[in-house]
């Protein structure tokens, strides 16, 4: 399915590009605006800056706001710079409060004030309620459009109230039951409302054990709750237990996607919102720091090799086999590191079970080390005809794979303890450790037993 979607997106990009090159802008406009805003956003991100600008000019004003919400932050900032205040104000019309709060982070301060002044008092208060919380918290994710009922009314009264409203917010699977002071009491499922006796009371069907989320809860924990409880929506409460909004599954899917992208990109030292077609100098500057860090670690490994220069000159076979030990350690360590970073993200690793995990991974590293050490020793003996070299590289392999397992568990735990993202720095630290230990073990043993 994913492959088919990728092919479809590629065909759309090719078709739109051909229409633009052929000068048939009206046809390109019709095709473009017939797409879902998410598909338009994907197309915009797949075009270089000059073509992206032409494409954006073809997007209808009615679609503009939704498309801007779908593109990544860097592309959105670039598009906003091309828009005048009138276009930006038009783009904000009809946005949900949670989306509008996110969008306003990228707007000039003067325009933000104008948007607030253009709202009625109720909507302004709702927007300010969302803006009061960090973007990556439950309060920052929530939408303030909720349907609330009192516990002491009949289902018939609730049904008449809903008919009077004329519509309900999207993804409404239950109504929120609150006291007269807006304290959250529980939920009334829409399925119960529609299938039970209308003469019954709300408090007879009230689910007081429904999941409620504190406004300060991190977005990652919110996503975990939705995943574990199979939620479609959930109420958001302030510190005093009052209902202030709700989070819906569509917002949580965005969080999950962003977390996945962030984990992949940060391990390579890239920002999760980097524009694929950002200016060369901008991208160069961002990546230069990470390359510099890697250069320092590579020089450290080279320094270790330099300490054994005389040994390598004496036994040239060591130079041939040396990268094998470091490479095997790096791969084994990365396997462990990836598992531990994922477990940390899911809250599955803590001080209570870190020791057990460490012992398990060291055991795996030792067994794999023994297995592949035997294979590598046989290869080395057949290749160079020197059993001593085979024994030395086998011993170095066991040492490095055990160290790789130790580092794969210990490095991310240590980085998290000192406040550094393990996904960002874990790979560099791990590679440095396995390279240095691998070279030190192999060349050190060779110096002891061959020279």
ZAMARGU-4260 file (C-alpha; in steps of 0.2 Angstrom, whole numbers, plus 5000, padded with zeros to 4 digits):
<rodrens>
0) 5000/5000/5000 | 5014/5012/5005 | 5023/5008/4988 | 5007/5012/4978 | 5005/5029/4987
5) 5023/5033/4983 | 5020/5029/4965 | 5004/5039/4964 | 5013/5054/4972 | 5027/5052/4960
10) 5015/5052/4945 | 5006/5067/4952 | 5022/5077/4954 | 5027/5072/4936 | 5011/5077/4929
15) 5010/5094/4938 | 5028/5098/4933 | 5024/5094/4915 | 5009/5106/4915 | 5019/5120/4923
20) 5033/5118/4910 | 5020/5117/4896 | 5012/5134/4902 | 4995/5126/4905 | 4993/5134/4923
25) 4974/5133/4923 | 4974/5114/4921 | 4987/5112/4934 | 4977/5123/4946 | 4961/5112/4943
30) 4971/5096/4946 | 4980/5103/4961 | 4965/5109/4970 | 4956/5093/4967 | 4968/5084/4979
35) 4967/5083/4997 | 4977/5096/5007 | 4989/5083/5013 | 4993/5078/4995 | 4996/5096/4990
40) 5007/5098/5005 | 5017/5083/4999 | 5019/5090/4982 | 5025/5106/4988 | 5038/5098/4998
45) 5044/5088/4983 | 5048/5103/4972 | 5063/5115/4973 | 5060/5133/4979 | 5057/5141/4962
50) 5044/5128/4956 | 5036/5127/4974 | 5033/5146/4973 | 5024/5144/4956 | 5014/5129/4963
55) 5009/5138/4979 | 5002/5152/4968 | 4990/5140/4961 | 4983/5134/4977 | 4965/5141/4980
60) 4963/5152/4995 | 4950/5140/5003 | 4964/5126/5003 | 4978/5137/5008 | 4977/5136/5027
65) 4975/5118/5028 | 4989/5115/5016 | 5000/5126/5027 | 4996/5115/5042 | 5002/5100/5033
70) 5019/5105/5026 | 5034/5104/5038 | 5039/5119/5048 | 5053/5125/5037 | 5043/5124/5021
75) 5028/5133/5030 | 5040/5147/5035 | 5046/5150/5017 | 5028/5150/5010 | 5023/5162/5024
80) 5036/5174/5019 | 5029/5175/5001 | 5011/5179/5008 | 5004/5196/5012 | 4994/5200/5028
85) 4978/5198/5019 | 4982/5181/5013 | 4988/5175/5030 | 4972/5181/5038 | 4962/5172/5026
90) 4972/5156/5028 | 4968/5156/5047 | 4949/5157/5045 | 4940/5141/5049 | 4955/5133/5058
95) 4953/5123/5073 | 4960/5131/5089 | 4974/5118/5091 | 4979/5120/5073 | 4978/5139/5074
100) 4989/5139/5089 | 5002/5129/5080 | 5001/5140/5065 | 5002/5157/5074 | 5020/5151/5081
105) 5026/5155/5063 | 5017/5172/5060 | 5024/5189/5063 | 5020/5197/5080 | 5010/5211/5072
110) 4999/5199/5063 | 4996/5188/5078 | 4989/5203/5087 | 4978/5207/5073 | 4971/5189/5073
115) 4967/5190/5091 | 4959/5207/5089 | 4948/5200/5075 | 4941/5186/5086 | 4926/5187/5097
120) 4929/5186/5116 | 4925/5167/5118 | 4936/5162/5103 | 4950/5173/5109 | 4949/5165/5127
125) 4950/5148/5119 | 4965/5152/5108 | 4974/5159/5123 | 4970/5144/5133 | 4979/5133/5120
130) 4994/5145/5118 | 4997/5145/5137 | 5004/5127/5136 | 5019/5121/5127 | 5017/5115/5109
135) 5022/5097/5114 | 5010/5095/5128 | 4992/5089/5130 | 4987/5107/5132 | 4996/5112/5116
140) 4988/5098/5106 | 4970/5100/5113 | 4955/5108/5104 | 4944/5118/5115 | 4928/5113/5105
145) 4920/5101/5117 | 4902/5096/5120 | 4898/5095/5139 | 4882/5090/5148 | 4877/5089/5166
150) 4874/5073/5175 | 4857/5076/5182 | 4848/5078/5165 | 4839/5065/5155 | 4845/5058/5138
155) 4830/5066/5130 | 4836/5083/5135 | 4854/5079/5129 | 4847/5074/5112 | 4836/5089/5110
160) 4851/5100/5115 | 4862/5091/5101 | 4848/5094/5088 | 4848/5112/5093 | 4867/5113/5091
165) 4864/5106/5073 | 4882/5098/5072 | 4895/5090/5083 | 4914/5092/5083 | 4923/5079/5072
170) 4928/5063/5080 | 4915/5065/5094 | 4913/5047/5101 | 4907/5053/5118 | 4901/5068/5127
175) 4910/5075/5143 | 4900/5076/5159 | 4905/5091/5170 | 4898/5099/5186 | 4891/5116/5186
180) 4909/5123/5189 | 4916/5113/5174 | 4925/5099/5185 | 4926/5084/5174 | 4915/5069/5181
185) 4916/5057/5167 | 4910/5053/5149 | 4893/5048/5141 | 4896/5037/5126 | 4887/5043/5110
190) 4882/5024/5107 | 4873/5024/5124 | 4865/5040/5121 | 4858/5034/5104 | 4853/5016/5110
195) 4846/5018/5128 | 4829/5024/5134 | 4828/5043/5132 | 4820/5044/5149 | 4835/5038/5158
200) 4847/5050/5166 | 4865/5054/5161 | 4872/5049/5178 | 4865/5032/5176 | 4876/5029/5161
205) 4891/5040/5166 | 4908/5032/5164 | 4918/5039/5179 | 4933/5029/5175 | 4936/5036/5158
210) 4954/5042/5154 | 4957/5060/5157 | 4974/5069/5153 | 4982/5083/5162 | 4986/5098/5152
215) 5005/5097/5156 | 5007/5079/5150 | 5020/5078/5137 | 5014/5074/5119 | 5024/5058/5119
220) 5015/5051/5134 | 4998/5056/5126 | 5002/5046/5111 | 5006/5031/5122 | 4989/5033/5131
225) 4980/5033/5115 | 4990/5018/5108 | 4987/5008/5124 | 4969/5012/5127 | 4963/5013/5109
230) 4956/5030/5111 | 4948/5041/5098 | 4947/5056/5109 | 4951/5061/5127 | 4947/5075/5139
235) 4961/5087/5144 | 4960/5094/5162 | 4969/5108/5170 | 4977/5107/5187 | 4961/5109/5197
240) 4952/5095/5187 | 4942/5106/5176 | 4938/5102/5158 | 4948/5114/5146 | 4948/5104/5130
245) 4950/5087/5121 | 4963/5078/5111 | 4958/5068/5095 | 4966/5053/5087 | 4971/5064/5071
250) 4982/5075/5082 | 4990/5060/5090 | 4994/5052/5073 | 5003/5068/5069 | 5013/5066/5085
255) 5017/5048/5082 | 5023/5052/5064 | 5034/5067/5070 | 5042/5056/5084 | 5046/5043/5071
260) 5054/5055/5059 | 5063/5064/5073 | 5071/5048/5079 | 5077/5043/5061 | 5084/5060/5057
265) 5092/5065/5073 | 5102/5049/5073 | 5110/5057/5057 | 5112/5074/5065 | 5097/5081/5054
270) 5083/5092/5060 | 5066/5083/5058 | 5059/5099/5050 | 5073/5102/5037 | 5067/5106/5020
275) 5073/5094/5007 | 5076/5108/4995 | 5083/5121/5008 | 5097/5132/5001 | 5114/5124/4999
280) 5123/5136/5012 | 5109/5133/5025 | 5110/5114/5024 | 5129/5115/5023 | 5130/5125/5039
285) 5118/5113/5048 | 5127/5098/5044 | 5145/5105/5046 | 5144/5103/5065 | 5139/5085/5065
290) 5153/5081/5053 | 5165/5090/5064 | 5160/5080/5079 | 5162/5064/5068 | 5179/5070/5063
295) 5185/5072/5081 | 5179/5054/5085 | 5188/5047/5069 | 5204/5056/5074 | 5203/5048/5091
300) 5202/5031/5083 | 5216/5036/5071 | 5227/5041/5086 | 5224/5024/5094 | 5230/5016/5078
305) 5245/5027/5078 | 5251/5021/5095 | 5254/5004/5087 | 5262/5010/5071 | 5277/4999/5074
310) 5267/4984/5076 | 5257/4986/5060 | 5273/4989/5051 | 5280/4973/5058 | 5264/4963/5054
315) 5256/4970/5038 | 5241/4957/5040 | 5235/4967/5055 | 5231/4982/5044 | 5220/4971/5033
320) 5210/4963/5047 | 5209/4978/5059 | 5193/4986/5051 | 5184/4969/5053 | 5184/4970/5072
325) 5179/4988/5073 | 5165/4985/5060 | 5158/4970/5069 | 5158/4979/5086 | 5149/4994/5078
330) 5135/4984/5070 | 5132/4974/5086 | 5132/4990/5097 | 5120/4998/5085 | 5108/4984/5087
335) 5108/4985/5106 | 5108/5004/5105 | 5092/5005/5094 | 5083/4993/5105 | 5087/5003/5121
340) 5083/5020/5113 | 5066/5013/5108 | 5063/5006/5125 | 5067/5022/5133 | 5055/5031/5122
345) 5041/5019/5127 | 5046/5020/5146 | 5051/5002/5147 | 5068/5004/5154 | 5072/5012/5171
350) 5084/5009/5185 | 5074/4994/5191 | 5077/4984/5176 | 5093/4991/5168 | 5104/4979/5176
355) 5094/4964/5170 | 5095/4971/5152 | 5113/4975/5153 | 5117/4957/5158 | 5106/4950/5144
360) 5114/4961/5131 | 5132/4957/5137 | 5127/4938/5136 | 5121/4940/5118 | 5137/4950/5114
365) 5148/4937/5122 | 5139/4922/5113 | 5139/4931/5096 | 5157/4936/5099 | 5162/4918/5102
370) 5153/4912/5086 | 5160/4925/5074 | 5177/4925/5082 | 5178/4906/5078 | 5173/4910/5060
375) 5185/4925/5058 | 5199/4915/5066 | 5197/4901/5053 | 5197/4914/5039 | 5213/4923/5046
380) 5222/4907/5048 | 5218/4901/5030 | 5222/4918/5023 | 5238/4922/5031 | 5244/4905/5037
385) 5247/4911/5055 | 5237/4903/5069 | 5243/4916/5081 | 5234/4930/5071 | 5218/4920/5071
390) 5219/4918/5090 | 5222/4936/5092 | 5208/4943/5081 | 5196/4930/5089 | 5200/4937/5106
395) 5198/4955/5101 | 5182/4951/5093 | 5175/4943/5109 | 5181/4958/5119 | 5174/4971/5107
400) 5157/4963/5105 | 5155/4962/5124 | 5160/4980/5125 | 5148/4985/5111 | 5134/4977/5121
405) 5139/4986/5137 | 5140/5003/5127 | 5123/5000/5118 | 5114/4999/5135 | 5125/5011/5145
410) 5128/5025/5133 | 5109/5029/5130 | 5105/5028/5149 | 5120/5039/5153 | 5115/5052/5140
415) 5097/5052/5146 | 5103/5055/5164 | 5113/5070/5159 | 5099/5077/5148 | 5106/5073/5131
420) 5095/5065/5118 | 5101/5047/5115 | 5094/5047/5098 | 5105/5062/5093 | 5122/5058/5101
425) 5121/5039/5105 | 5127/5033/5088 | 5142/5044/5088 | 5148/5039/5106 | 5145/5021/5103
430) 5155/5021/5086 | 5169/5029/5095 | 5169/5017/5109 | 5168/5001/5098 | 5182/5008/5086
435) 5194/5013/5100 | 5191/4997/5110 | 5192/4986/5094 | 5208/4994/5088 | 5216/4994/5106
440) 5211/4976/5109 | 5217/4969/5092 | 5233/4979/5091 | 5237/4978/5109 | 5236/4959/5109
445) 5246/4958/5093 | 5260/4969/5101 | 5260/4957/5116 | 5260/4941/5107 | 5268/4944/5090
450) 5281/4957/5092
</rodrens>
